[in-house]
Amino acid sequence: MRPPEPHAAPQAFSSRHFLKLIEDTGKVGFWSSDLRSERLTASLGLYRILGLDPATEMTFSFGLDMIHPDDQAAHRDQIEVLRSGQAISREFRIVRPDRTQRWVLHHAEAILGPDGVPCQGMGVVFDVTAQHDAMRALLQRHDRLNALIAATASVFWVNKANGEPSEMPQWMALTGQSHAEMQGLGWLDAVHPDDRPRTLAAWTTAVEHTAPYNTDYRVLCADGIYRWFNARGAPVLNCDGSVREWVGVCLNVPGRTRYGAAAPEPPPLAQAPAPVGDEVLTPAQVRAARGMACLSKEELARLADVSISTINRLEDASSVVRPRIDTVLAVRRALEKAGIVFTFEPGGKPGIREA
């Protein structure tokens, strides 16, 4: 009886198989050469990257001529560097025969002969065009954002996850505060004393509820003048929903005098006149109107373009911080557009009814 034959060992793959597998990605190619000659042996992957017919005879001079004209001065010395025995790692552009441009990363080493003189060279070339395109697109978005901020905002700020100041160089330039002076709640020292309670309440509410921040206040600028600004911010979240940081801007509010009085503006067309005299919305009216209109606090805040913390303060009769009259008007107009009529009968309590 014959003993069972051992299992045949799997056929081993050669290094050539692995190189072909890598080259089939279309992003890598190889070359080797006798450094004492001009000719080199290129893989199919390298021909693919260079956009050449595999029947094309490859020489060092031919490859160097493909380097982008703007990169020639810095990278045409690569073969001479190799012939001196030094390894190279260069990133540069090439111009292919069809006039398309590609970014390549070239790693190469020299092999010394028995006499210690470099005689053989071998290298690998990576097509890194996609990475450069992605980086360029990212930089373009960054430049666009910076241009927009520069055109519309006086201050761009970044705060820590807990709401404390982090990067606020423009705030420091605007107010004259030092980095140490604005830490914690020190930045509030540059806010007008009459606006501090309301500003602190809005910011605290936003941080506690991870909600967008939107409020107006007067800032004592470095030239000693109070100016109105609209501060807006939002949390940047991690994948798990936790806050990574806060980012925001401070926008100039046009039409404000040094002491905060709004410059007169013509009433919008086809819009009800603003409430005057004693026609001030009560917390009970706001709560009842929002309920009758079937609006959540978030929906009403969006319609009125105010923060949720503003709606909370309007509906809280015990709140010591009252929103400005123009903010109240914005909420009233949003509710009136939703079909609510506010009533102020002489001798009676303020009320509401459907339009």
C-alpha positions, 0 to 999 in steps of 0.5 A: 500500500502506497503512502498518500502523496503530500499536497503539492506546494502552490506555485510561487509567484515571481517578482515580475508577477507582483510588479505587473499587478502593481503596474496594472493600477496605472499609477506606477512604472519602473526603469533600470539602466547602466548609468554609463550609457544613455539607454534605459529599460522602462516597464509598460507602466512607465510608458503608460505614465509618460503617454508613450508607445512601448516601442519608443526607445527610451533614453535619459535625455528623452525622459529629461526633455519631457520635464515641464519647462518651468521645472527644468531648472530644478530637476534636469540634474537627476541623472547626474546626481545618480551618476555621482552615487546619490539617491534622488526623490523628486516631484515635478511635472511632465508634458506628454506627447499629447500636450497633457500635463502630469505630476510624477514622483520619481525615486531612484538609487545608484548601485556601486560596482566592484570599484566603488563607482556607480554603474547601475541605476534603478527607479520607480515613478508614481503618477501623483496627478490626482493628489495634486488636483485634490490639493489644488481644489482644496486650496481653491476652496480655502482661497474662496472662503478667505476672499469671502470672509475678507469681503464681508466680515471684520472678524473671523474667529475660532473657539474651543469645543467648550466655547473659550477663545482659541484663534481670534487675531482679527478680534485682537486687532479690532479691539486692541485686546491681548491674547491673555485679555480675551481668554475665558470671558475676557472678550466680553470686556470689549462688548458694550456694558448694556449688551453684555448680559444678552450677549453672554446669554446667547453664547451660553445657550448656543454652547450648551445646546450645540446650536447656531449662534446669532446675536448683535452687540456693540464692540469697543474698537481699538480707536475708542468708538463703539460699533455694532456687529452681528456675530454668527457662529456654528459648531464643527462636529466630530463623527460622533456628534461631539463638538470639535470647535466653534467657528464664526464671523463678526459682520459690520452692521450698517446704519448704526451710529456710535451709540447704537441708534439705528438709522431710519430706513424706509418701511418694506413694500407691502408690509404691515407697519411696525408696532408702536407705543404699547404694542409690544408682544408679550411672552404669552402672545408669542407662545400662543401664536407659535402654537396656533401656527403649528411652528416649532421654535426651530421653524420660527427662528428660521422664518424670522432669521433669529437664533433659537435662544432669542425665541426662548427669551421672547417666550420666557416671562422671567428672562431678564434679557430682552431682545432688541425691538427690531428682533421682536419685529422680525418674529412678529412679522414671521408669525403674521405671515404664518396667519396670526393677527395680534390684538391690542384692545384698549383696556383689555389683555393682548391677544391673538387670532387667526387672520 
